[in-house]
Amino acid sequence: MQIRDAREADLTAILEITNEAILHTTAIWSVTPTTLEARRGWLAERRRRDFPVFVAAEGACVLGFASYGDFRPWEGYLYTVEHSLYVDQHHRGRGIGKALLQRLVAHASEAGKHAMVAGIAGDNAVSLHLHLAFGFSEMGRLREVGWKFERWLDLVFLERLLEPAGTNRR
């Protein structure tokens, strides 16, 4: 498996992974599947803003993808990013999420970011465990702020402070 920058050719697999998460999990709180055109626009916007999109791949097979972007749009949050990470349903439990998260954290550090935030559904034990094991700390839980699959969902915020390369902001 290799972790590499996403390519246009990966968008169909990224779309499939995204829509599976929308339709069958609480990892994404959208309820309507997205389109290839929307994913194409998302990738173009990430590239335009110099935000990474990585895929985990074995040959031409995309196993998962991850990215980060603005935590909030105001200048005071310039050094804080929020990330997303999804693994294909047929390849979960193989360390793919860990490899993608490791690459995201390294990239954010190299880019001079100070903090990385994750917003995870309170019932997503696997993702919560991954993030806690990777040095993230639970910072707060917003109770019943989401509604999906005919039930209320908690949103858990986790944070990891980064060691930006070549900076001394602390």
Stockholm file with secondary structure:
# STOCKHOLM 1.0

chainA/1-170         MQIRDAREADLTAILEITNEAILHTTAIWSVTPTTLEARRGWLAERRRRDFPVFVAAEGACVLGFASYGDFRPWEGYLYTVEHSLYVDQHHRGRGIGKALLQRLVAHASEAGKHAMVAGIAGDNAVSLHLHLAFGFSEMGRLREVGWKFERWLDLVFLERLLEPAGTNRR
#=GR chainA/1-170 SS CEEEECCGGGHHHHHHHHHHHHHHCSSSCCCSCCCHHHHHHHHHHHHHTTCCEEEEEETTEEEEEEEEEESSSSGGGTTEEEEEEEECGGGTTSSHHHHHHHHHHHHHHHTTCCEEEEEEETTCHHHHHHHHHTTCEEEEEEEEEEEETTEEEEEEEEEEECCCTTCCCC
#=GC SS_cons         CEEEECCGGGHHHHHHHHHHHHHHCSSSCCCSCCCHHHHHHHHHHHHHTTCCEEEEEETTEEEEEEEEEESSSSGGGTTEEEEEEEECGGGTTSSHHHHHHHHHHHHHHHTTCCEEEEEEETTCHHHHHHHHHTTCEEEEEEEEEEEETTEEEEEEEEEEECCCTTCCCC
//
